[in-house]
Amino acid sequence: MEGHKVDYVGGENGCSSEGRPPNPLAAAYRQCFGTARVASPCKESLVRHISLVKTPDIPIEPLNITDCDTEFLPIVRSGAWTDIGFRSSMEDVYVCVDDFMHHYGLEHISEGPNAFYGVFDGHGGRHAADFACYHLPRFIFEDEDFPREIERVITSAFLQTDTAFAEACSSDAGLASGTTALAAVVIGRSLVVANAGDCRAVLCRRGRTIEMSRDHKPHCCCEKKRIESSGGFVDDGYLNGQLNVARALGDWHMEGMKDKNGGPLTAEPELMTMELTEEDEFLIIGCDGLWDVFRSQNAVDFARRRLQQHNDPTICSKDLVDEALKRKSSDNLAVVVICFQPQPPPNLVAPQPRVHRSISAEGLRELQSFLDSLGN
């Protein structure tokens, strides 16, 4: 753990700060939080259909926050980088908190790291992304059920942030905008990733990619089915002919997208959990500007080579952004790299297969004949 590093976009790239970020939209929504941890108002409503819950394709242990004393504990190091790219304005936002217990004044939760990371890709302006970047982690950590019911708390926090932004927009119509959101929480050995939209998280396990999120595009079969069952439609890959994502926070101003009773556009995240092991090297989270030009395994291979060279997650994030620009990504770029080991990724040496050699029956006869001739 590198002290109590807290990184927020808005300053220079790769910078860290001990203080909290400024509260965006404070005048529009001052009543979001008190000083005490709060009970979630959404506890009874958070029953997700099984199609909205994705688990990795490899077996994992049940999430266990407290039992960490005899197992591997990651040592968290993080860095981030952004670039406006070829756009006229910057709407990508990120947050890195390597020690949220210290930052938010929480009681001791578990041995090992307690970290929070997020990327937010705004559209129609940056207000929703800034709002979610500031309020989403606070809704998580100030919930009285965190971390005992971590998955429910994170889901609730996404929905509460969405509702809070709707209230802010009702006070100031100039805030109208939307954002995708991806959050990663590390508690001890446990990694929880929540995604709403087309940001992406990929885990490197000994050089192999494990997808920790799924892009929520309107044309995806399960998203399209949900959209149509909620009264929406998909036209040429766009939700209601307007948005190219199926899940997002905000966008309350767009007719037919969402209301307090639901709608085809949802802020409900899809969650994945993983127990980290000694083979887990790093996690990459990024907005879609990165994934437009990188496949997941390609990004892991690229980042792994860079970390082997300099072992610096901030420089690695910059390397990924610079390479995406070289590959002509046309979007804003925001990338966060979280390392779980103090040392760089090791070189992977492919095991040499054993060569099984045999001799034919004819060869055996010739060998026997030769040996017999030696005896004569």
Buried (B, 14 or more C-beta within 10 A) or exposed (E): BEEBBBBBBBEEBBEBEEEEBEBBBEEBBEEBBEEEBBEBEBEEEBEBEEEBEBEEEEEBEEBBBEEBEEBBBBEBBBBBBBBEBEBEEBBBBBBBBBBBBBBBEBEEBBBBBBBBBBBBBBBBBBBBBBBBBBBBBBBBBBBEBBBEBBBBBBBBBBBBBBBBBBEBBEEEEEBBBBBBBBBBBBBBBBBBBBBBBBBBBBBBBEBEBBBBBBBBBBBBEBBBEBBEEBEBBBEEEBBBEBBBBBBBBBBBBBEBBBEEEEBBBBBBBBBBBBBBBEEBBBBBBBBBBBBBBBEBBEBBBBBBEBBEEEBBBBBBBBBBBEBBBEEEBEBBBBBBBBBBBEEBBEEEEEEEEEEEEEEEEEEEEEEEEEEEEEEE
